[in-house]
Amino acid sequence: MSVKDRIRLHEVEILSDAHYTLRRARFAWRGRDGRWQDRTRESFDRGDSCAALLYDPARETVILVRQFRWSAYENGHDGLLLEVPAGLLEGANPANRMRAEIEEETGYRVAKVDFLYDVFTSPGAVTERVHCFAARYIPDDWTGPGGGLSSESEDIEVVELSLTEALDMVQRGEIRDAKTVMLLQHARLALMPAAT
C-alpha cells in the first residue's frame, strides 16, 4: 500500500552529517480519519547493509563473529557482541558485498550466498534495510584468518558453534543482536530443522 497520498513533506533538515546522517523531517500526515496532522520526526541514515548466516548442515554448525560495539556498550551492555558477519553496502550489489564481508570477517570464501529477505530492524528511527543471506560452508572453504580489515579498525574473533548451542545462547541472553537472532531462528526453521 502506497502512502504517497497521505503525506505532505514540508522540510528535511540535516542535523549531523559526520560519519552517518541525522535528519529532521517536518511533514503533514493524513490519518485514517482523513484529518491532516503536522508531525516532526528524526531519522538516522547509515546506509543499507547485508548480513549472512554461514552454516554447515552436515556438521550442524554456524560461524559467528565476536566484536566490540560502542552503541551496545553505551546502552549498558558490558561485553562483546556475537553476531553474523555483516557490513554496509556502500553502493555495492548486496550478494557481492556479502561474499566479500564473509571473507574479510571470517576467512571463509563461499561461492554462493542465498538471499532470504530484507528487513528494517528499527524503522521508527533508522533508515537502514538489512539484506539477509544464508551461505553454506565447509571447513575446506577457510582461506585465511579473517578478523576484519585493519584499515577499518576491525578487531573480530571468529566463532564456530553448533546451531543448538547458538540458539541456547539466544535463550540465555548471550546473543542479543537482532539480525543474528532472526537468522539463527531461520536456520532452525528452514535450513537445519533436524539439528540436535
C-alpha positions in Angstrom: 0.0 0.0 0.0 1.4 3.4 -1.0 1.4 6.2 1.5 2.3 9.0 -1.0 -1.3 10.4 -1.0 -1.2 10.5 2.9 2.0 12.6 3.4 2.9 16.2 2.5 6.6 16.9 3.1 7.3 20.4 4.4 11.1 20.3 5.1 14.0 18.0 5.7 16.9 19.4 7.8 20.3 17.8 8.2 21.2 17.9 11.9 24.5 16.0 11.5 26.5 14.6 8.6 29.6 13.4 10.3 30.1 9.6 9.8 26.4 8.9 9.2 23.5 11.3 8.6 20.9 12.5 11.1 17.9 14.3 9.6 14.8 16.0 11.0 11.7 15.9 8.8 8.6 18.1 9.2 5.5 16.8 7.3 1.8 16.5 7.4 0.2 13.1 7.8 -3.4 12.2 6.8 -4.7 9.8 9.4 -7.2 7.0 8.8 -10.0 9.5 9.8 -9.0 11.8 6.9 -7.6 14.6 9.1 -4.1 16.1 8.5 -1.7 16.4 11.4 1.7 18.1 11.4 4.5 15.9 12.6 8.2 16.1 13.2 10.5 13.0 13.1 14.2 12.4 13.1 15.9 9.6 11.2 19.4 8.2 11.3 20.8 7.1 7.9 23.8 4.9 7.9 23.0 3.2 4.6 21.7 -0.2 3.8 23.6 -3.3 4.8 23.9 -7.1 4.4 24.2 -9.9 6.8 24.6 -13.7 6.4 24.5 -16.8 8.4 27.2 -19.3 7.5 26.0 -22.8 8.1 27.3 -26.3 7.6 24.3 -28.7 7.6 26.4 -31.8 7.7 28.0 -30.8 11.0 25.1 -28.7 12.2 27.3 -25.7 12.8 27.3 -22.0 12.2 30.0 -19.3 12.0 29.6 -16.1 14.0 31.9 -13.2 14.8 32.5 -11.5 18.1 33.4 -7.8 18.4 33.0 -4.7 20.4 30.0 -2.4 19.6 30.1 1.1 21.0 26.3 1.6 20.8 25.6 -1.6 22.8 28.2 -0.6 25.4 26.8 2.9 25.7 23.4 1.3 26.4 24.7 -0.8 29.3 25.9 -4.0 27.5 29.3 -4.7 29.1 30.6 -7.4 26.7 31.4 -8.1 23.2 28.6 -9.0 20.8 28.3 -12.3 19.0 26.9 -11.7 15.5 26.6 -13.0 12.0 29.0 -11.4 9.5 27.6 -8.2 8.2 28.6 -4.9 6.6 27.4 -1.8 4.8 26.6 -2.0 1.1 28.1 1.4 0.2 26.6 1.2 -3.2 27.6 -2.4 -3.9 25.4 -5.3 -5.0 24.2 -6.9 -1.8 25.3 -10.5 -2.7 28.7 -9.4 -3.9 29.3 -7.3 -0.8 28.1 -10.1 1.4 30.7 -12.6 -0.1 33.4 -10.0 0.4 32.3 -9.3 4.0 32.3 -13.1 4.8 35.8 -13.5 3.7 37.1 -10.3 5.4 35.5 -11.1 8.7 35.6 -14.9 8.9 38.3 -16.0 6.5 35.9 -18.3 4.7 35.5 -18.0 0.9 32.0 -19.1 -0.2 30.9 -19.4 -3.8 27.3 -18.6 -3.2 25.1 -16.7 -0.9 21.3 -17.3 -0.9 19.1 -14.2 -0.5 16.4 -14.8 2.2 14.7 -11.5 2.9 15.3 -7.9 3.7 14.2 -6.2 6.9 14.1 -2.8 8.7 15.5 -3.5 12.1 14.5 -0.2 13.8 12.1 1.6 11.4 10.9 4.1 14.0 14.3 5.9 13.8 16.7 4.2 11.4 16.5 4.1 7.6 18.7 1.0 7.2 17.4 -2.0 5.3 19.4 -5.2 6.0 19.6 -7.7 3.2 19.8 -11.2 4.8 21.5 -14.2 3.3 22.4 -17.7 4.1 25.7 -19.3 2.9 26.7 -23.0 3.2 30.3 -23.5 4.2 32.6 -26.5 4.8 36.0 -26.5 6.6 37.8 -26.5 3.3 36.3 -23.1 2.4 38.6 -21.5 5.0 41.3 -19.4 3.2 42.7 -17.2 6.0 42.3 -15.9 9.5 39.5 -13.4 8.9 39.3 -10.9 11.7 38.2 -7.9 9.6 40.2 -5.2 7.9 42.8 -3.3 9.9 42.2 -0.3 7.7 38.7 -0.1 9.1 39.9 -0.7 12.7 38.1 -4.0 12.9 39.0 -6.5 15.7 36.9 -9.5 15.0 37.1 -13.0 16.6 35.7 -15.9 14.5 33.5 -18.4 16.5 32.1 -21.7 15.3 29.2 -23.2 17.3 26.6 -25.9 16.9 23.3 -24.4 15.9 21.8 -25.8 19.1 24.4 -24.1 21.2 23.9 -20.8 19.4 20.1 -21.0 19.9 20.7 -21.9 23.6 22.9 -18.7 23.8 20.0 -16.7 22.5 17.7 -18.1 25.2 20.3 -17.3 27.9 20.7 -13.7 26.6 24.3 -14.3 25.4 23.4 -13.5 21.7 21.5 -10.2 21.6 22.0 -8.9 18.1 18.6 -8.8 16.2 19.8 -9.8 12.8 21.7 -12.8 14.3 18.7 -13.9 16.3 16.5 -13.8 13.2 19.0 -15.7 11.0 19.5 -18.4 13.7 15.8 -18.8 14.0 15.5 -19.1 10.2 18.2 -21.8 10.3 16.3 -23.8 12.9 13.0 -23.5 10.9 14.3 -23.8 7.3 18.0 -24.6 6.9 18.6 -27.2 9.6 15.3 -28.1 11.1 16.5 -31.5 12.3 19.7 -30.2 14.1 20.0 -31.6 17.6 
